[in-house]
Amino acid sequence: MVNVKGRWALITGASRGIGYGAAVFMAKQGCNLILHGRKEEHLTKVLEEVRSYGVEAYAVAAELSDLDAVAKMLQTIDEKGTDVDIILNNAGIQIAYRVDFLTTPVSDYEESFKINTIAPMMIVYHFLPKMVEKGFGRIVNTTSGIRREPQQAGYSASKAALDKVTMDLASVYNGTNVMVNLTDPGWCRTDLGGPSAPNAPESSLPGVVVGAFVDDQKSGRCFGAGNFYGMTLEEAVRHAETALPVYTGSLE
């Protein structure tokens, strides 16, 4: 199992919900953190909490639908000289639920793809070369189990696209110590999932972060949080390394 103490992780969407929980979990393991939110002031509480565990942490802000802002955020991280070891691309948007799905506007696709596909891959492409150069990296992109719901076409299509580019990338780095995988937090009661979701945000742990700790040089898996709930981190890593197959595009 990877010891993340002293390493640096970038977590997007860290101001609330699943990203917040992931940030606190990583801090408890001694991992230094770059915490992303739409606005820096939204990150005050989580920064205070993670620093209480003795780790270094700072905030970066970017509206992920503004790709120029994403590029500026990446430049800010570079200028600080932070060597990013782990990427947890948690942030995402479910832009609308269209009961009359045949009237789904083009903007649903445009916004969903910018936030859920393009921005996370910009982040991955930016830091991946340095991970390869130093021989270590963990990339975990967040997918969704939504299927057969045309009412959420923009969201589900953008997540399917993220799955595809992540798995294609994983095939290149499989067998190396730069590991590229997916996680599915499940349907949780967050701002995205809504109040009717069956699962508490806490149920996403340790599943959404286990990809940062696996150490078997296997890329191309999906760590569904439901497979890990109730496990210790050590148990989750062992389960991830021994029981989960390569992702084939279906979570069923």
N, C-alpha and C positions, 0 to 999 in steps of 0.2 A: 504494500500500500504506500502511495506517495505521501511523504511528509511535506505538507505545504507551509510549514513554519518559515517565515521570512520570505516566502515567494509573494509575487504580486498577482492579484486577480482583478480583472475588470468585470464588473457586474452591471448590466444595463437594467433599467427599470427598478432600481434599488430603493426607491423612496417609499414603497408600500408593497403589500401583498407578498407574493412568492419571492420577488427579488429582495425585499426587506429580510424575509426569513433566511434566504440564502446568504445574505451578507453577514447576518449575525452568526449563522452556523460556521461560516468560513473564518470569521474572526475568532471564534472559540477554538479553532484549530491552529491559531497563530498566523493566519494568512493576512498579509497586507492588502489593502483594498483601494481600488479606484471605483467610486460609486457614481453611476450615471443617473440623472433624472432630467425631466424637462426643464426644471429651474433649480438652481443651486439651493435656494431657500427651502425647497421641499425635502432636502437631504439632511437638514440640521439634526433632526432627532436620531436618524440612523447613524450619522457620523459620531455623535456623542456616545451612542450605545456601543458601537464597534470599538471605538478607541478605549473604552473602559476595560477591554480585554488586553490592552497593552500593545495593540498593533498600530502600524502607521496607516493612515487613510486620508483621502481627500476626495472632493466632489468635482465632477465635470457635468456641464449642462449642454443639452442639445435636444431640439425638437427633431425626432428621427424622420419626420416627413420632409424636413428641410435638409437636403443632402449636402448643401454647402455648410450648414451648421455641423453636420456629422464630420465632415472633413476638417473643420476648424477644431472640433473637439479632439480629434486624433492628433492634430498638430500640437495642441496644448499638452497632451500626454507626452509627446515626443520632446517638447521643450522642457518639460520637467525631468527628463532623463529616466523615466520609469521603464524598467525592463519587464514587460508583461509576460507572465508565464501561463496564465489561465484566462480564458474568456468564457463567461457565462452569459450568453445572449438571451436574456430573459424577457426583455421588453417586447410588447406587441400590442396590437389593437384589433378589436372586433368592432368594425365600424358601424354596423347596423344589422338588424334582423328584419329582412324584407318578407313580410307575409305574402305580398304580391310580388313574388320573386321574378316574374317575367318583366317587371319594370325596373330591375336592378340597374342603377345608373353607372356609367363608366367611372365616375369618381370613386365608387366603392373599390374598384380594382386598382385604380391609380394610387389611392392613399394606402390601401392594404399592402400593395407590393412594395411601395417605398419604405414603409415602416417594418413590415414583417419579413421581407426578403432582401431588398437592396441594402438597407442600412446595416443589418447584421453581417451581410457578406462584405460590405466595405470594411467593417471592423476586422473581420477574419483576414481578408487579403492584406490589410495593412500590417498586422502583427505576425502573420504566418512566416514570412521570410526570416525574421529574426529568431523565431522558434526553431526553424530548421537549422539555422546557422549554429545555434548553441546546443542543439540536440535534445531539446525538451519543450513540450507544449501540450496543453489540454484545451480543446475547443469543444464546447457543449452548446449546441443550438436548440432552442425550444420549439417543439412541434406541437401538434394538436391531434387528438383522436377523433375530431369531428368527421363524420362520413354521412353521405346521403342526405344532406341538408342544403338544398339549393337556396334556402332563405339566407344562408351565410356564405354565399358564393365568393365574394371578394376575400373574406378571411380564409376560408378553406383552400381556395386556389393559391393564395400567397404562401400558406403554410406547406402545401404540397410542393410548391416550387422550392421553398427552403429545404424541404426534405431531399429533393432531387439534387440540388447543387451541393448540399452537405454530403450526401452519400457518394456522389461522383468524386468529390474532393477526398473523402475518406479512402476511396480505393487507391488513390495515389500514395497516401501516407501509411496505409496499413502495414504493419510489421516494423514500424519505426516508433521512436519515443515521442513523436508528435502525433497525438491521438485526437481524432475528429469523430464526434458522436452526437447523437440527438438525445433529448429528454422530453418526456411528455408528463407534465405535472398532474394531468387529470382535470376533471371539471371541479374547480374550487370556487368558494365564495369570495371572489375578489371583485374589483371594479370591472374587470373584463368578464368574469364568469357570472356575475350577478348574484343576488341574494338567494336565489332558488337552487343554486348548485348544491349537490349532495355532500361535498367534501370541504372540510376546513382547510385553509391555506397550509396549516401545519402538516397536513397529510402528504404534502409534496416533498417533505424531507424524510430521509436523506436522499431520496431518488433524484431530485433535480441537481444535486451537487456530486453524486457518486462518480460521474465522469471526470471530475477533477482529481480523483484519488486512485482510480484503477491504474494498474501498472503492468499490464500484460502485452502492451504494444499492439492491441487489436483495435482497429477503427471500424466504423460502419455499423454500430448498434444503436438501438433506441432504449434508453433507460426509463421505462414507464414507472412513474412514482408509486403506483399501486402495488408493484412487485416488491417494494422495499419498505413500505410503511410498517413501523413497529420494530424495525431492525436497528441494531447499533451500526455505526459507520463501518466497523470491521466486518460485521455480518453482511452488510450491503455490498461492500467491495468484493468479498468472497463470492457472493451470489452473482454479482455482475460478471465476474471473471470466469465463472464456471457454468452458469446456467442460461445465459442469454445468447441467442443466436444473432447472426448478422441480420440487420433490418432489411426486409424485402419490399417495403412500401405499404404494408398493411399492419395495423395494430391489433387486428382481430385474432 
